Amino acid sequence: MRTYIFRAIRREPNGMLGPDLYRHAFAAKDDSDAVAAAKRIDLDLTQLGANAVYVSAEDGRAIWSLHAQDFPDPTL
C-alpha cells in the first residue's frame, strides 16, 4: 500500500493556490485506487471555503485534481 494525500484548497482566479483547508492522508494500492478513494470522500467545499481538490502521491506528484468549474455540485 502507498500513502496518498487528499487536499481541499482555494484556487484564486489568477491560478495561485492557497493553503490546505482540508488534508487527509490515506492508503491505496496504486494511483487508480487512490483516485477512486478520493472520489468517495464526502466534503462540503462551500463550507470549507475551497474550490479545488487534489490528490498527491508519496513523492509529491499530483495524480488527480478537480476545480469548481469541473463539477457543478460543491458537495463532494
N, CA, C and O atoms as a GROMACS GRO file, in nm:
protein
  304
    1MET      N    1   0.084  -0.119   0.000
    1MET     CA    2   0.000   0.000   0.000
    1MET      C    3   0.089   0.125   0.000
    1MET      O    4   0.196   0.129   0.061
    2ARG      N    5   0.042   0.223  -0.068
    2ARG     CA    6   0.112   0.352  -0.075
    2ARG      C    7   0.030   0.459  -0.002
    2ARG      O    8  -0.092   0.446   0.014
    3THR      N    9   0.098   0.562   0.042
    3THR     CA   10   0.031   0.673   0.110
    3THR      C   11   0.003   0.785   0.010
    3THR      O   12   0.090   0.822  -0.069
    4TYR      N   13  -0.118   0.836   0.016
    4TYR     CA   14  -0.161   0.948  -0.069
    4TYR      C   15  -0.219   1.056   0.020
    4TYR      O   16  -0.259   1.030   0.134
    5ILE      N   17  -0.222   1.178  -0.030
    5ILE     CA   18  -0.280   1.290   0.045
    5ILE      C   19  -0.387   1.358  -0.040
    5ILE      O   20  -0.362   1.400  -0.152
    6PHE      N   21  -0.507   1.366   0.018
    6PHE     CA   22  -0.618   1.438  -0.042
    6PHE      C   23  -0.621   1.577   0.019
    6PHE      O   24  -0.615   1.591   0.141
    7ARG      N   25  -0.629   1.678  -0.065
    7ARG     CA   26  -0.631   1.816  -0.015
    7ARG      C   27  -0.746   1.893  -0.078
    7ARG      O   28  -0.779   1.873  -0.195
    8ALA      N   29  -0.808   1.980   0.000
    8ALA     CA   30  -0.905   2.077  -0.049
    8ALA      C   31  -0.841   2.214  -0.029
    8ALA      O   32  -0.789   2.244   0.078
    9ILE      N   33  -0.845   2.296  -0.133
    9ILE     CA   34  -0.778   2.426  -0.131
    9ILE      C   35  -0.866   2.532  -0.198
    9ILE      O   36  -0.970   2.502  -0.256
   10ARG      N   37  -0.822   2.654  -0.187
   10ARG     CA   38  -0.884   2.765  -0.260
   10ARG      C   39  -0.789   2.804  -0.373
   10ARG      O   40  -0.675   2.842  -0.349
   11ARG      N   41  -0.838   2.792  -0.496
   11ARG     CA   42  -0.761   2.834  -0.613
   11ARG      C   43  -0.811   2.970  -0.656
   11ARG      O   44  -0.929   2.987  -0.687
   12GLU      N   45  -0.722   3.068  -0.658
   12GLU     CA   46  -0.759   3.205  -0.693
   12GLU      C   47  -0.776   3.218  -0.844
   12GLU      O   48  -0.722   3.136  -0.919
   13PRO      N   49  -0.849   3.320  -0.891
   13PRO     CA   50  -0.869   3.338  -1.035
   13PRO      C   51  -0.738   3.350  -1.115
   13PRO      O   52  -0.735   3.319  -1.234
   14ASN      N   53  -0.633   3.396  -1.049
   14ASN     CA   54  -0.504   3.409  -1.119
   14ASN      C   55  -0.424   3.279  -1.118
   14ASN      O   56  -0.310   3.275  -1.166
   15GLY      N   57  -0.483   3.172  -1.064
   15GLY     CA   58  -0.418   3.041  -1.062
   15GLY      C   59  -0.337   3.010  -0.937
   15GLY      O   60  -0.292   2.897  -0.920
   16MET      N   61  -0.318   3.109  -0.850
   16MET     CA   62  -0.243   3.085  -0.726
   16MET      C   63  -0.323   2.992  -0.635
   16MET      O   64  -0.445   3.001  -0.627
   17LEU      N   65  -0.252   2.903  -0.567
   17LEU     CA   66  -0.314   2.807  -0.477
   17LEU      C   67  -0.292   2.847  -0.333
   17LEU      O   68  -0.180   2.879  -0.292
   18GLY      N   69  -0.399   2.846  -0.256
   18GLY     CA   70  -0.390   2.880  -0.115
   18GLY      C   71  -0.349   2.760  -0.031
   18GLY      O   72  -0.320   2.653  -0.085
   19PRO      N   73  -0.345   2.777   0.100
   19PRO     CA   74  -0.307   2.667   0.191
   19PRO      C   75  -0.415   2.559   0.196
   19PRO      O   76  -0.528   2.579   0.153
   20ASP      N   77  -0.378   2.445   0.249
   20ASP     CA   78  -0.474   2.337   0.267
   20ASP      C   79  -0.586   2.382   0.360
   20ASP      O   80  -0.560   2.434   0.469
   21LEU      N   81  -0.709   2.363   0.316
   21LEU     CA   82  -0.825   2.388   0.401
   21LEU      C   83  -0.876   2.257   0.460
   21LEU      O   84  -0.947   2.255   0.560
   22TYR      N   85  -0.836   2.149   0.397
   22TYR     CA   86  -0.864   2.014   0.445
   22TYR      C   87  -0.752   1.926   0.391
   22TYR      O   88  -0.712   1.938   0.276
   23ARG      N   89  -0.704   1.838   0.476
   23ARG     CA   90  -0.595   1.747   0.437
   23ARG      C   91  -0.620   1.612   0.501
   23ARG      O   92  -0.647   1.602   0.621
   24HIS      N   93  -0.612   1.507   0.419
   24HIS     CA   94  -0.640   1.373   0.469
   24HIS      C   95  -0.543   1.274   0.402
   24HIS      O   96  -0.546   1.258   0.280
   25ALA      N   97  -0.459   1.210   0.482
   25ALA     CA   98  -0.370   1.107   0.430
   25ALA      C   99  -0.443   0.973   0.433
   25ALA      O  100  -0.518   0.944   0.526
   26PHE      N  101  -0.422   0.894   0.329
   26PHE     CA  102  -0.487   0.763   0.322
   26PHE      C  103  -0.400   0.668   0.242
   26PHE      O  104  -0.309   0.710   0.170
   27ALA      N  105  -0.428   0.539   0.254
   27ALA     CA  106  -0.351   0.436   0.184
   27ALA      C  107  -0.432   0.379   0.069
   27ALA      O  108  -0.554   0.363   0.079
   28ALA      N  109  -0.364   0.348  -0.040
   28ALA     CA  110  -0.424   0.283  -0.155
   28ALA      C  111  -0.317   0.200  -0.224
   28ALA      O  112  -0.198   0.227  -0.208
   29LYS      N  113  -0.359   0.099  -0.300
   29LYS     CA  114  -0.260   0.011  -0.361
   29LYS      C  115  -0.190   0.074  -0.481
   29LYS      O  116  -0.075   0.040  -0.511
   30ASP      N  117  -0.258   0.168  -0.550
   30ASP     CA  118  -0.195   0.235  -0.665
   30ASP      C  119  -0.270   0.364  -0.694
   30ASP      O  120  -0.368   0.398  -0.626
   31ASP      N  121  -0.224   0.437  -0.796
   31ASP     CA  122  -0.284   0.566  -0.829
   31ASP      C  123  -0.432   0.554  -0.863
   31ASP      O  124  -0.512   0.639  -0.821
   32SER      N  125  -0.470   0.453  -0.937
   32SER     CA  126  -0.611   0.436  -0.975
   32SER      C  127  -0.700   0.416  -0.853
   32SER      O  128  -0.808   0.474  -0.845
   33ASP      N  129  -0.655   0.334  -0.760
   33ASP     CA  130  -0.733   0.313  -0.638
   33ASP      C  131  -0.737   0.439  -0.552
   33ASP      O  132  -0.837   0.466  -0.486
   34ALA      N  133  -0.629   0.516  -0.554
   34ALA     CA  134  -0.626   0.641  -0.478
   34ALA      C  135  -0.729   0.740  -0.533
   34ALA      O  136  -0.798   0.807  -0.456
   35VAL      N  137  -0.739   0.749  -0.665
   35VAL     CA  138  -0.838   0.839  -0.725
   35VAL      C  139  -0.979   0.792  -0.691
   35VAL      O  140  -1.065   0.873  -0.658
   36ALA      N  141  -1.002   0.663  -0.700
   36ALA     CA  142  -1.134   0.608  -0.666
   36ALA      C  143  -1.168   0.640  -0.520
   36ALA      O  144  -1.281   0.678  -0.490
   37ALA      N  145  -1.073   0.625  -0.431
   37ALA     CA  146  -1.095   0.655  -0.289
   37ALA      C  147  -1.122   0.803  -0.268
   37ALA      O  148  -1.209   0.840  -0.190
   38ALA      N  149  -1.048   0.888  -0.338
   38ALA     CA  150  -1.067   1.033  -0.326
   38ALA      C  151  -1.207   1.074  -0.368
   38ALA      O  152  -1.267   1.162  -0.308
   39LYS      N  153  -1.258   1.010  -0.472
   39LYS     CA  154  -1.392   1.043  -0.520
   39LYS      C  155  -1.501   1.005  -0.420
   39LYS      O  156  -1.613   1.054  -0.429
   40ARG      N  157  -1.468   0.918  -0.325
   40ARG     CA  158  -1.565   0.879  -0.223
   40ARG      C  159  -1.560   0.968  -0.099
   40ARG      O  160  -1.646   0.957  -0.011
   41ILE      N  161  -1.462   1.057  -0.090
   41ILE     CA  162  -1.452   1.146   0.026
   41ILE      C  163  -1.566   1.247   0.020
   41ILE      O  164  -1.588   1.311  -0.083
   42ASP      N  165  -1.637   1.260   0.130
   42ASP     CA  166  -1.756   1.344   0.139
   42ASP      C  167  -1.720   1.477   0.205
   42ASP      O  168  -1.692   1.481   0.325
   43LEU      N  169  -1.722   1.583   0.127
   43LEU     CA  170  -1.690   1.716   0.179
   43LEU      C  171  -1.787   1.819   0.125
   43LEU      O  172  -1.840   1.804   0.015
   44ASP      N  173  -1.811   1.923   0.203
   44ASP     CA  174  -1.885   2.039   0.155
   44ASP      C  175  -1.782   2.148   0.129
   44ASP      O  176  -1.736   2.215   0.221
   45LEU      N  177  -1.746   2.165   0.003
   45LEU     CA  178  -1.641   2.261  -0.031
   45LEU      C  179  -1.680   2.405   0.003
   45LEU      O  180  -1.595   2.484   0.042
   46THR      N  181  -1.807   2.438  -0.012
   46THR     CA  182  -1.853   2.573   0.022
   46THR      C  183  -1.829   2.602   0.169
   46THR      O  184  -1.782   2.710   0.205
   47GLN      N  185  -1.863   2.506   0.254
   47GLN     CA  186  -1.844   2.524   0.398
   47GLN      C  187  -1.695   2.543   0.430
   47GLN      O  188  -1.660   2.621   0.519
   48LEU      N  189  -1.609   2.473   0.360
   48LEU     CA  190  -1.465   2.485   0.381
   48LEU      C  191  -1.407   2.614   0.323
   48LEU      O  192  -1.302   2.662   0.367
   49GLY      N  193  -1.475   2.670   0.223
   49GLY     CA  194  -1.420   2.784   0.151
   49GLY      C  195  -1.326   2.740   0.041
   49GLY      O  196  -1.245   2.818  -0.008
   50ALA      N  197  -1.337   2.614   0.002
   50ALA     CA  198  -1.249   2.557  -0.101
   50ALA      C  199  -1.321   2.554  -0.236
   50ALA      O  200  -1.444   2.551  -0.243
   51ASN      N  201  -1.242   2.556  -0.343
   51ASN     CA  202  -1.299   2.542  -0.476
   51ASN      C  203  -1.218   2.447  -0.564
   51ASN      O  204  -1.238   2.440  -0.685
   52ALA      N  205  -1.127   2.375  -0.502
   52ALA     CA  206  -1.046   2.277  -0.576
   52ALA      C  207  -1.001   2.167  -0.481
   52ALA      O  208  -0.983   2.189  -0.361
   53VAL      N  209  -0.984   2.049  -0.537
   53VAL     CA  210  -0.932   1.936  -0.460
   53VAL      C  211  -0.826   1.867  -0.545
   53VAL      O  212  -0.829   1.872  -0.668
   54TYR      N  213  -0.731   1.803  -0.477
   54TYR     CA  214  -0.633   1.723  -0.549
   54TYR      C  215  -0.577   1.615  -0.459
   54TYR      O  216  -0.585   1.622  -0.337
   55VAL      N  217  -0.519   1.515  -0.525
   55VAL     CA  218  -0.454   1.404  -0.455
   55VAL      C  219  -0.309   1.401  -0.500
   55VAL      O  220  -0.279   1.412  -0.619
   56SER      N  221  -0.220   1.387  -0.402
   56SER     CA  222  -0.079   1.374  -0.435
   56SER      C  223  -0.026   1.240  -0.383
   56SER      O  224  -0.073   1.187  -0.283
   57ALA      N  225   0.073   1.188  -0.454
   57ALA     CA  226   0.138   1.062  -0.418
   57ALA      C  227   0.249   1.091  -0.317
   57ALA      O  228   0.278   1.206  -0.286
   58GLU      N  229   0.311   0.984  -0.267
   58GLU     CA  230   0.418   0.997  -0.168
   58GLU      C  231   0.532   1.086  -0.216
   58GLU      O  232   0.595   1.155  -0.136
   59ASP      N  233   0.559   1.083  -0.345
   59ASP     CA  234   0.670   1.162  -0.399
   59ASP      C  235   0.633   1.308  -0.422
   59ASP      O  236   0.714   1.385  -0.472
   60GLY      N  237   0.508   1.346  -0.386
   60GLY     CA  238   0.464   1.485  -0.401
   60GLY      C  239   0.395   1.514  -0.533
   60GLY      O  240   0.341   1.623  -0.552
   61ARG      N  241   0.397   1.420  -0.624
   61ARG     CA  242   0.338   1.437  -0.757
   61ARG      C  243   0.186   1.438  -0.746
   61ARG      O  244   0.127   1.349  -0.685
   62ALA      N  245   0.125   1.538  -0.806
   62ALA     CA  246  -0.021   1.542  -0.812
   62ALA      C  247  -0.068   1.439  -0.913
   62ALA      O  248  -0.020   1.435  -1.026
   63ILE      N  249  -0.164   1.354  -0.871
   63ILE     CA  250  -0.212   1.250  -0.962
   63ILE      C  251  -0.355   1.274  -1.008
   63ILE      O  252  -0.400   1.212  -1.104
   64TRP      N  253  -0.428   1.365  -0.941
   64TRP     CA  254  -0.567   1.391  -0.977
   64TRP      C  255  -0.609   1.523  -0.916
   64TRP      O  256  -0.567   1.557  -0.805
   65SER      N  257  -0.692   1.598  -0.989
   65SER     CA  258  -0.743   1.724  -0.934
   65SER      C  259  -0.877   1.758  -0.998
   65SER      O  260  -0.910   1.712  -1.107
   66LEU      N  261  -0.952   1.838  -0.927
   66LEU     CA  262  -1.076   1.894  -0.976
   66LEU      C  263  -1.084   2.039  -0.930
   66LEU      O  264  -1.045   2.072  -0.818
   67HIS      N  265  -1.134   2.125  -1.016
   67HIS     CA  266  -1.158   2.264  -0.982
   67HIS      C  267  -1.310   2.286  -0.986
   67HIS      O  268  -1.380   2.212  -1.056
   68ALA      N  269  -1.361   2.382  -0.914
   68ALA     CA  270  -1.505   2.405  -0.904
   68ALA      C  271  -1.573   2.410  -1.041
   68ALA      O  272  -1.686   2.365  -1.054
   69GLN      N  273  -1.507   2.463  -1.139
   69GLN     CA  274  -1.570   2.470  -1.272
   69GLN      C  275  -1.588   2.331  -1.333
   69GLN      O  276  -1.663   2.315  -1.429
   70ASP      N  277  -1.518   2.230  -1.278
   70ASP     CA  278  -1.529   2.094  -1.329
   70ASP      C  279  -1.648   2.018  -1.273
   70ASP      O  280  -1.688   1.915  -1.328
   71PHE      N  281  -1.706   2.068  -1.165
   71PHE     CA  282  -1.819   1.998  -1.104
   71PHE      C  283  -1.920   2.101  -1.053
   71PHE      O  284  -1.883   2.194  -0.982
   72PRO      N  285  -2.047   2.084  -1.089
   72PRO     CA  286  -2.149   2.182  -1.052
   72PRO      C  287  -2.192   2.178  -0.906
   72PRO      O  288  -2.238   2.279  -0.853
   73ASP      N  289  -2.178   2.062  -0.839
   73ASP     CA  290  -2.223   2.048  -0.702
   73ASP      C  291  -2.104   2.061  -0.608
   73ASP      O  292  -2.012   1.979  -0.613
   74PRO      N  293  -2.102   2.164  -0.521
   74PRO     CA  294  -1.986   2.186  -0.433
   74PRO      C  295  -1.974   2.084  -0.320
   74PRO      O  296  -1.881   2.091  -0.240
   75THR      N  297  -2.069   1.991  -0.312
   75THR     CA  298  -2.060   1.887  -0.212
   75THR      C  299  -2.000   1.763  -0.276
   75THR      O  300  -2.061   1.705  -0.366
   76LEU      N  301  -1.884   1.723  -0.232
   76LEU     CA  302  -1.821   1.603  -0.287
   76LEU      C  303  -1.868   1.481  -0.210
   76LEU      O  304  -1.826   1.369  -0.240
   0.00000   0.00000   0.00000
